[in-house]
Every structure is written in C-alpha cells, then in structure tokens.
Amino acid sequence: MIKQAGGRTSSRRNVVVGIVVGEGCDWLCVRNTCKLLLSKGNFKLRLVNIKDIGRQPILDQLDVLIIGGGDDDDNRKDTREGRDASENHYGCGQRRALGKKGMRAIYRRIQQGLMYVGICAGAYLASAKVVKYGCGKGAKNLRLCEVSIHKEEVFAGGVKGAVGLHQHKLSDSQLGKILGRAETMRFDDSAVMQVIDENQVTVLATYKRPVLRHTLCLSTPRNSLGKVAYRGEHRYLRHKQEMVGRPAVVKSRLGKGKVLLFGPHPELHPVSPSKLPDRSARSVLTDSILHVLQEQDDECETR
C-alpha cells in the first residue's frame, strides 16, 4: 500500500512511469525528474524514446507518461528553432519527433486510462496549439486538455528566471497544500496557458506576478539568418503583466485518463536549474502525480 500526503492510501504498489527522452527533450529536465521520482520510492521508472512511442506498445505498460521540458515545436518564428534542424538545440520538436502515429498513440492511451503529465514543453504539446510558422504550419498539438497558449512569441522568446505562483481555492484542499510547498518555480520559456472550456479544465495555480526581477534573464530571439529578430525593448518587458493571473498549473480529464500540466518547472531549482528544488518543494511533482492518480482510481471505482 502507498501512503499518500494527508493520510490517504492507494492500492497501487508501484506506479510505472514512462519519462520521455530523445528529440525535443531537455536531458537536464529528464535527469531531475528521475531523481525526484526515485527519491519517493513509489515509482518504477522507464525511459521511453520519443520516436518509439508510435512503433511499439510501450504505453500499454505504463500508469503515467511524463513529457518534460525541451521544445514541442521547431518551427517557431523569431527563435533559434527557426533554423535548420542541425542547428536546433533539442533537435526536432517533440511533435515532429512523435509523428502522427505517436501522437495518436498517446491520445488513445490517455482516453483508455493512462495519466499524462506535461511540464513546460510537454504542456505546450498537450495544449490546443496550432503551429503558425515553418514547414509544420497548420499542424496541431495533442489537445489532451482544453487550454491554449498565450502569446508564445513573447513568453517563449528568451525568458528565464524564477516565478511566483498563486494557488487557487480548491475543493481539493490537499492538492492546494501540495502545490503550496513551492512558492516559486523555474520559468524557462514556459507555458502561459489560457482556458478554452472552463467546464473541462481545473486551474490549480496561476502566475502571481511576472518573473522575479532579480532572477530575470532575457535573450533576444534571432531569425533564420541568425540576426536579431526585432529591435527595441524586449517583447517580454512590454507584455509581462499579461502573465499575471493566467493559468500556470491545470488538470483535466480525457476519457478515463487524467492530464496534469505544469507551465513552469517543478523539477528544477527556480534560480539554479541544474539543482533540485529546495526542501519541501521537492515533493510537489511526486505528490501531485500520486494525488491525481489516486483521484483517477477513486473515480473509476465509483463508476
């Protein structure tokens, strides 16, 4: 039996978690996620190559699928991802690495009961985003959750630092307490979300304020020729107040499965991303997963 935060008990002995690696995935995010899950003792981890998802029945063996930071799309305008694939920091984006077959496999398995956790790029991938530029123009992301992305060209345009979160007053107070352990998280071109259907999406936390000034690091995007994409003040500085109050962490259901999306990074230290989060914040990701997974199990039992 697995003891949950708050005294709840789960019937699951080992939660099998697939952590996606490969094209479009940042290895630092993968490494820290593995460390956090292994420290909990409730998880059995499997590294899943993103290009194998559509080729093998890997997803059938998992309880949870985590797609973390990196890049969902390598066709964005005014960023380094607009260059040739050989120059992209993460290779091709997650969407293109998965291919249509991999995208369909994930969507189908979530409907059947697999839990999806998306962090930063993984949240972008799970959204209703439609690619606007490049060879993938018109391609759609997974739309596992009825959220869109607010001004990606601004908030994913070279913005890094620590960001404060505000927990919503939830009917599930225990999940609110879990998220409350992390007053700040790492923002790294992260997802600033917008709810499409309030009946299908529960907002768990919003951005409390813009990226903390003393931690803010801005880099000006460059176009496909390597030249500075625009002149004048950084776009983030002109639009930063627009992130305040917008969703940072959300959950929803797709068929029998649950979807949990983190715009910022719960697995990274908010100021020194190569490190794990401090103290109690280290349990935010693991306990959130266990809590939502138990919630999913409880709902299945009552049907």
Buried (B, 14 or more C-beta within 10 A) or exposed (E): EBEBBEEBEBEBEEBBBBBBBBBBBBEBBBBBBBEBBEEBEBBEBEEBBBBEBBEEEBBEEBBBBBBBBBBBBBBBBBBBBBBEEEEBEBBBBBBBBBBEEBBBBBBEBBBEBBBBBBBBBBBBBBBBBBBBBBEBEEBEBBBBBBBBBBBBBBBBBBBBBBBBBBBBEBEBEBBBBBBBBBBBBBBBBBBBBBBBEEEBBBBBBBBBBBBBEEBBEBEBBBBBEEEEBBEEEBBBEEBBEBBBEBBBBBBBBBBBBBBBBBBBBBBBBBBEBEEBBBEEBBBBBBBBBBBBBBBBBEEEEEE
